[in-house]
């Protein structure tokens, strides 16, 4: 006798529907699980048997074969447990045979007591179930609110198998989990550290505002204690709020990675990721035997902060080249291929030398010239070329630290200007697929939307020759100039906009020649 329940699996951050077929034969005894399962799925046999016994239902002593279809696609994780036991119950009559399981997607790991434990990637599974035409989605209680943000499908929170069986048999119906989108939208306001806490560094603050308005990458160079990390950690507070679509996309990645905080079904603040400089290339860009998202993907729609940039392994920093250009990472393994989005702002901070005081007017540098050169050479030219804005931070003076700055602006004020500039760019790029801010413009987009006037064009030509800019550097200056013009409310890129963009790009000539 064959029965079928329905579940969902994960490939990268994408879900896919899985049919759990159960065939039960009398007069024989055994339990086989097929359909390309990994070790965690194979272990479901023991969890299913014990969960059934401790839920108070008889386990059918017969020859049971469970197939996870499609059989040629690898199944990973413990999310199929509940669907496997549901299919067995349906074939044995514990769930009445007339109950139609079609249109119902069931996910969850079973404890030995029959309770449903949370699993990774529930939001992606629910999205794939809805797109496949399922009407109902059953998830562990701890994951139900996460799945409930998906429109067009009823989500039910299941605490244990007994509750699921009684619901399917019509004995004690579960209520769908509601989703209050307005409450989530109210939580999208920025929080955390405020920009007005930073004393001095007016030039760096202006650069941070430009970077936030255009989504540009940013390099901060300065001695220890000049405020590099302090500024970087306040960048999310001036970025525009996440849209609901961005929040869904960000939550999917965090859910698959297993870092979604309990009680937080939706990411409502832009991510800020600051990996340690000992991190590997795999943990930075993603990968592993079973591909998982790396730091670049966890920073999707937010900020990736690399403090002490020269201390990172060159293999790790050089691995950032392709993600910075393509805004996605594709990991290919023998078990399959997974693609992770990674549209993020890169903010890097570094000292000018190992002691930190090369070129400082406050303290003498103790490094030899060769040591300074070797330290700076840890940052490759291609990575420098991808930094749209480069800023040198001087040491903060005593007067700046001790006296409050009456002109210091709170993050909310700066954020209003940034949001207005981003809105102008979004309106301009509404017919350009895949581009939402100036930093995402491709070469054709730069030619179309970043046309300087005649005076600005002459200035840019002079800078191109004198600074020896690459084609990438030329385009990046135009993108930054476009952002500066947006902040000024100008549709035309003028000479002052280009001059400021060039000034924000020329620092690498000072340190790297």
Residue pairs with C-beta under 8 A, 6 or more apart in sequence:
1 23
1 24
1 91
2 21
2 22
2 23
2 91
3 21
3 22
3 24
3 87
3 88
3 90
3 91
3 97
3 101
4 19
4 20
4 21
4 22
4 87
4 90
4 101
4 102
5 19
5 20
5 22
5 83
5 84
5 86
5 87
5 90
5 101
5 104
5 106
6 17
6 18
6 19
6 20
6 83
6 101
6 102
6 104
6 105
6 106
6 129
6 134
7 17
7 18
7 20
7 79
7 80
7 82
7 83
7 105
7 106
7 107
8 15
8 16
8 17
8 18
8 79
8 105
8 107
8 125
8 126
8 128
8 129
9 15
9 16
9 18
9 73
9 75
9 76
9 77
9 79
9 80
9 125
10 16
10 76
10 77
10 79
10 120
10 121
10 124
10 125
10 256
11 73
11 336
11 338
12 256
12 291
12 293
12 331
12 338
12 339
12 340
13 121
13 124
13 252
13 253
13 256
13 293
13 297
13 338
13 340
13 341
14 124
14 128
14 338
15 121
15 124
15 125
15 126
15 127
15 128
15 129
16 73
16 128
17 105
17 128
17 129
17 132
17 134
18 68
18 69
18 70
18 75
18 80
18 83
19 68
19 69
19 70
20 66
20 67
20 68
20 69
20 80
20 83
20 84
20 86
20 87
21 66
21 67
21 68
21 69
21 87
22 64
22 65
22 66
22 84
22 87
22 88
22 90
22 91
23 64
23 65
23 67
23 91
24 60
24 62
24 63
24 64
24 88
24 91
24 92
25 62
25 63
25 64
25 65
26 62
26 63
27 62
27 63
28 62
28 63
29 61
29 62
29 63
30 63
30 64
31 45
31 49
31 64
31 66
32 64
32 65
32 66
33 41
33 42
33 44
33 45
33 66
33 68
33 84
34 65
34 66
34 67
34 68
34 71
35 66
35 67
35 68
35 69
35 70
35 71
35 75
36 68
36 71
36 72
36 73
36 74
36 75
37 44
37 68
37 75
38 74
38 75
38 76
38 77
38 290
40 76
40 77
40 78
41 68
41 75
41 76
41 77
41 78
41 80
43 78
44 78
44 80
44 81
44 84
44 110
47 78
47 81
47 109
47 110
47 111
47 112
48 81
48 84
48 85
48 88
48 110
49 59
50 112
51 81
51 85
51 110
51 111
51 112
51 113
51 114
51 161
52 58
52 59
52 85
52 88
52 89
52 114
52 161
53 59
54 112
54 113
54 114
55 113
55 114
55 160
55 161
55 162
55 165
56 162
57 89
57 94
57 161
57 162
57 165
58 92
58 94
59 88
60 88
60 91
60 92
64 88
64 91
66 84
66 87
66 88
68 75
68 80
73 336
74 335
74 336
76 290
77 119
77 120
78 109
78 110
78 117
78 119
79 107
79 108
79 109
79 119
79 120
79 121
79 125
80 107
81 108
81 109
81 110
82 106
82 107
82 108
82 109
82 110
82 116
82 138
82 158
82 161
82 164
83 106
83 107
85 110
85 161
86 95
86 101
86 106
86 161
86 164
86 168
87 101
89 95
89 165
90 97
90 99
90 101
94 165
95 101
95 165
95 168
95 169
96 168
96 169
99 168
99 169
101 168
103 133
103 134
103 135
103 136
104 134
104 135
104 136
104 137
104 138
104 168
105 125
105 126
105 129
105 132
105 134
105 136
105 137
105 138
106 138
106 158
106 164
107 119
107 122
107 125
107 137
107 138
107 139
107 140
107 143
108 116
108 117
108 118
108 119
108 138
108 139
108 140
108 143
108 158
109 116
109 117
109 118
109 119
109 140
110 116
110 117
110 161
111 117
113 160
114 160
114 161
114 162
115 159
115 160
115 161
116 139
116 140
116 141
116 158
116 159
116 160
116 161
116 164
117 140
117 142
118 140
118 142
118 143
119 140
119 143
120 255
120 256
120 257
120 258
121 252
121 255
121 256
122 139
122 140
122 143
122 146
122 147
122 255
123 146
123 147
123 149
123 150
123 248
123 251
123 252
123 255
124 252
124 255
124 256
125 137
125 147
126 137
126 139
126 147
126 150
126 153
126 155
127 150
127 252
129 137
129 153
130 137
130 150
130 151
130 152
130 153
134 153
135 153
135 154
136 153
136 154
136 155
136 156
137 147
137 150
137 153
137 154
137 155
137 156
138 155
138 156
138 158
138 164
139 146
139 147
139 155
139 156
139 157
139 158
140 157
140 158
140 159
141 157
141 158
141 159
142 262
144 155
144 156
144 157
144 158
144 177
145 157
145 177
145 179
145 265
146 251
146 255
146 260
146 265
146 266
147 155
147 177
148 155
148 176
148 177
148 178
148 179
148 265
149 179
149 181
149 184
149 248
149 251
149 265
149 266
154 176
155 176
155 177
155 179
156 167
156 174
156 175
156 176
156 177
157 174
157 177
158 164
158 167
158 174
163 172
163 174
166 172
167 173
167 174
181 244
184 244
184 247
184 266
184 268
185 244
187 266
187 268
188 241
188 242
188 247
188 268
188 269
189 241
190 236
190 237
190 238
190 239
190 241
190 269
190 270
190 411
190 412
190 415
191 237
191 269
192 233
192 234
192 236
192 237
192 269
193 230
193 233
193 234
193 237
194 234
194 237
194 410
194 411
195 205
195 208
195 234
195 237
195 238
195 408
195 409
195 410
195 411
195 414
196 408
196 409
196 410
196 411
197 230
197 234
198 205
198 227
198 230
198 231
198 234
198 408
199 227
199 396
199 400
199 401
199 405
199 408
200 227
200 396
200 397
200 400
200 401
200 405
201 226
201 227
201 231
201 393
201 396
203 391
204 220
204 227
204 231
204 391
204 393
205 231
205 414
207 218
207 389
207 391
207 504
208 218
208 231
208 234
208 235
208 238
209 238
209 414
209 417
209 418
209 487
210 216
210 389
210 480
210 483
210 484
210 487
210 504
211 217
211 218
211 235
211 345
211 347
211 388
211 389
212 235
212 238
212 239
212 345
212 414
212 418
213 417
213 418
213 421
213 422
213 437
213 438
213 483
213 486
213 487
214 388
214 421
214 425
214 437
214 438
214 439
214 479
214 480
214 482
214 483
214 486
215 345
215 436
215 437
215 438
215 439
215 440
216 345
216 388
216 389
216 438
216 439
216 476
216 479
216 480
216 483
217 324
217 345
217 346
217 347
217 348
217 386
217 387
217 388
217 389
217 439
218 345
218 346
218 347
218 348
218 387
218 388
218 389
218 390
218 391
219 309
219 347
219 348
219 349
219 350
219 384
219 387
219 389
219 390
219 391
219 507
220 228
220 231
220 232
220 347
220 348
220 349
220 350
220 391
220 393
221 349
221 350
221 351
221 352
221 390
221 391
221 392
221 393
221 507
221 511
222 228
222 349
222 351
222 352
222 392
222 393
222 394
222 395
223 351
223 352
223 356
223 357
223 360
223 362
223 363
223 393
223 394
223 395
224 351
224 356
225 395
225 396
226 393
226 394
226 395
226 396
227 393
227 396
228 307
228 349
228 393
229 305
229 307
229 349
231 393
232 274
232 303
232 305
232 307
232 347
232 349
233 272
233 274
233 305
234 411
235 272
235 303
235 345
235 347
236 269
236 270
236 271
236 272
236 302
236 303
237 411
237 415
238 411
238 414
238 415
238 418
239 270
239 302
239 303
239 415
239 418
240 415
240 418
240 419
240 422
241 419
242 250
242 267
242 268
242 269
242 270
242 301
246 301
247 266
247 267
247 268
248 266
249 300
249 301
249 341
250 267
250 271
250 300
250 301
250 302
251 260
251 265
251 266
251 267
253 293
253 297
253 298
253 300
253 340
253 341
254 260
254 267
254 271
254 298
256 292
256 293
257 292
257 293
257 297
257 298
259 298
260 267
270 301
270 302
270 303
271 298
271 299
271 300
271 301
271 302
271 303
271 344
272 299
272 302
272 303
272 305
273 295
273 298
273 299
273 302
273 303
273 304
273 305
274 305
274 306
274 307
275 283
275 284
275 295
275 304
275 306
277 306
277 307
277 308
277 311
277 312
279 295
279 312
279 316
280 313
280 315
280 316
281 313
281 315
281 316
281 319
282 288
282 294
283 294
283 295
284 294
284 295
284 296
284 316
284 319
284 320
285 294
285 295
285 296
285 319
285 320
285 323
285 329
285 342
286 292
286 293
286 294
286 296
286 297
286 329
286 331
286 340
287 294
287 331
287 333
288 331
289 333
289 335
290 333
290 335
291 331
291 333
291 336
291 337
291 338
291 340
293 340
294 329
294 340
295 304
296 304
296 320
296 323
296 329
296 342
296 344
297 329
297 340
297 341
297 342
299 342
299 344
300 340
300 341
300 342
300 343
300 344
301 343
301 344
302 344
302 345
303 344
303 345
303 347
304 344
304 345
304 346
304 347
305 347
305 348
305 349
306 312
306 317
306 346
306 347
306 348
306 349
307 348
307 349
308 349
308 350
308 351
309 317
309 348
309 349
309 350
309 378
309 379
310 350
310 351
310 375
310 376
310 378
310 379
311 378
312 378
314 378
314 380
317 379
317 380
317 383
318 380
318 382
318 383
320 346
320 383
320 386
321 382
321 383
321 386
322 329
323 329
323 342
324 346
324 386
325 386
327 341
327 342
327 343
327 434
327 440
328 339
328 340
328 341
328 342
328 343
329 339
329 340
329 342
330 337
330 338
330 339
330 340
331 337
331 338
331 339
331 340
343 440
345 439
346 386
346 387
348 387
350 379
351 358
352 358
352 359
352 360
352 372
352 376
352 511
353 365
353 367
353 371
353 372
353 375
353 376
354 367
354 371
354 372
354 375
355 365
355 366
355 367
357 363
357 364
357 365
357 366
358 365
358 367
358 372
359 365
360 395
361 394
361 395
362 395
365 372
367 375
376 511
376 512
379 512
381 512
384 390
384 508
384 512
385 470
385 472
385 473
386 472
386 476
387 508
388 439
388 476
388 479
388 480
388 504
388 505
389 480
389 504
389 505
390 504
390 505
390 506
390 507
390 508
391 504
391 507
392 507
392 510
417 487
421 483
421 486
421 487
422 436
422 437
424 486
425 436
425 437
425 438
425 482
425 483
425 486
426 436
426 437
428 449
429 435
429 436
429 437
429 441
429 445
429 449
432 441
432 445
434 440
435 441
435 442
435 445
438 449
438 450
438 479
438 480
438 482
438 483
438 486
439 479
439 483
441 449
441 450
441 475
441 479
441 482
443 475
446 475
446 478
446 479
449 482
450 478
450 479
450 481
450 482
450 493
451 492
451 493
452 460
452 478
452 481
452 492
452 493
452 494
452 495
452 497
452 498
453 492
453 493
453 494
453 495
455 494
455 495
456 481
456 493
456 494
456 495
456 497
456 498
459 495
459 498
459 499
459 502
460 474
460 477
460 478
460 498
460 502
463 469
463 477
463 498
463 502
464 474
467 473
467 502
467 505
467 506
467 509
469 477
473 505
476 505
477 498
477 501
477 502
477 505
478 493
478 498
478 501
480 501
480 504
480 505
481 493
481 497
481 498
481 500
481 501
482 493
482 497
484 497
484 500
484 501
485 491
485 492
485 493
485 494
485 497
488 497
490 497
